[in-house]
Amino acid sequence: MTTLSGDMQTANALANLAIARGGTLDDPTGLVYLRQLEDLSPDFVERACLRLANEPRGAYETTMPAVGTIRAAVGVLEREARAAEQALKLLPLPARESDEPTYFCTLCFDEPSAWRVFWCAGSPITAHLSADAKRLPIYHCGRTKTHYAHSYTERCECLPTNPVIAAAKAAMANYRPGKQKADR
């Protein structure tokens, strides 16, 4: 089996989609579809066409689905691929030996947003520490100009690999049904 590249792969996928839906793809229509889909990955277009070919065709539907339908299917496939890629980076959950809370990350304490709060003592460093500063880690924020003491946040470096945060985000996705319907 030979592998096709670029436009040929997309053209082959579109032709197979048309045949699977009970028709053929004529040259002018094929050129329009190729032009409208040229910015997308041919692999994802092929997978989207395979997925759309397995869906039933409505009674008065055209042979070819609209370009927007194919682009939406490609978007869903790309999001699924990104999510699968991110899931591969996740590390295993920490083992629990008691009822005490265990944290995967002791820096952000598995906060679902993965934000860590710091205190900057200002520049030049001020001797005054507020109540916030006494409970926050003290790090300079990186500003070079003179400024007062303040708090600031940064994303924790565990975000791409933290399985607790990933599970919390997956659970929160169930509470946003409007956002999920667009992906399906």
N, C-alpha and C positions, 0 to 999 in steps of 0.2 A: 504494500500500500504506500503510495507516495503522499507526502504532505504538501498541501497547498499553502501559498503564502499570500498575506495581505488581501488585496481586492479579490483575488481568485477564491480564497477561502470564504469571504463574505458572499460573493456571487453564488458559489456552490451552496452555501447554507440557505440563501434566499430562494434559489431554484428548488431545493429539497423541501423547503417550507411550502412553496406554492403547490408542488406535487402532492404533499401530504394533505393539503387542504382541498384537493380535488380540482386543481387547475394548472395553468402554466404561467411562467413569468416571461412576458414579452420584453424585447430589448429596451424600448423607451422607459418602461416602468422600472426595469432592472437598473438602468443608469441613474434614474432619480433616487432610488433606494440606496444605491452605492454611494452617491454623492452625499446624501443625508446621513449616512452611517460611517463615513470615512474617518471621522475623528474617534471612533470607538475601537476597542481591541477586537480583532477578527475572532479570537478565541471565544470572547464573551458573546459576540454576535451569533456565532455558531451555536453556542450553548442555549442562548435565548431563543433562537429559531427552533431548536430541537424541543425546547419546553413548550413553545407556542404550537408546534406541530401536533403535540399530544393533547391539546385542548380541543374540545368539540367546536365545530364551526356553526354559528347560528344560522337560522333559516334564510335571512336576507343579508348575511354578511358577505363582504367581498372576499375574493380568494386570498389576497394578501392583507394581513392586519396593517393598520396605520403605522407609519414610521414612528410616531410617538409611542405606540404600544411596544414596539421592538426596543426602543430606547429605554422605556420604563423597565422592561424585563432585563435589559443589560444592567441597569442601575441596581436592581434587586440582586442580581447575580454578583455584581462587584461588591455590594455590601456584605453578602453572605461570605464571599471569599476573604474579605478583610476581617470579618468576625472569626472565621476559622483560623486565619493566620495569627490573629491575636490570641486565640485560645491555645494555640500551640506554644506560645511563649509563657503561659501561666505555669507557675511552680506548684507543687503539691501543698495541700493544706497542712498546717502544723498539727501534730498529734495531741489529743487532749487526754490527760491522765487524771484530771480532777474537775471539779465544778468551777474552778477559778477561770476567769477569762484568759484565753491565750490569743496573742496577736501575731499575725503573720509579719507585720512590720511594727516595730516598736518606736519608729519615728513619727508616723502619722496615725498609729493605732487603728489602722484599717478604716479610716474615715472614708465614706463612699466617694467624696469629692477629691480625696487625696491631697487636700491643701494642708500645708504646714504653716503655722504662724510663728514669726520671729520678731524680735525686738532689736531695733537699731538705736544705738546710744547717741546718734547724731555725729556731726562733724563740725567743729572739734567735739570730742567726746564730752558729754555733760555728766556731771556727778549725780544729778537728780534722776532717780529711778521711780517710776510710778508703780502702782499696784500691779498693772499689767506686766511690767518689765520683770517683776519678781517671780512670775510664774512662766515666763516665756524664755526660750533659748535666745541668747544675745549674740547676734551676728551683724556685722556691718552690711548695709544694703548695697553698697557698691557705688553710690553717688559720690562724685568728686567735689562738688560745690558744698559750701557750708550749709548745714541744715539742722533742724531740731530733731530730737529723739522721736521715733515713731515706730509703729508696728507695720509689718508687711508680710505678704504670703508668697509661697512658692509651691509648685506641685512637687509631691514626693517622688523620688526616683523609682519607687516600687510600683507605680501605676501600671506599666505594661505587663508586669509579671505577678501581681498580687491576686490570688484566686478569691480571696474574701471580697475585695472590691468588685471583681468581675461578677461574682454571685449576687452582690447587692445591686449592681446595675441591671442584671438580668431580672431580678425580682421587681425593681422599679419600672422596668419596661412593661410589665403586666398592668401597671396602673395608668398607662398612657395609651389607651386603646386608639385614640385618633391618630397618633403617630404611627402605630403599628399597621393600621389598615392601608396606609399609603405604600408600605413595603410589600404587601402581599399581592 
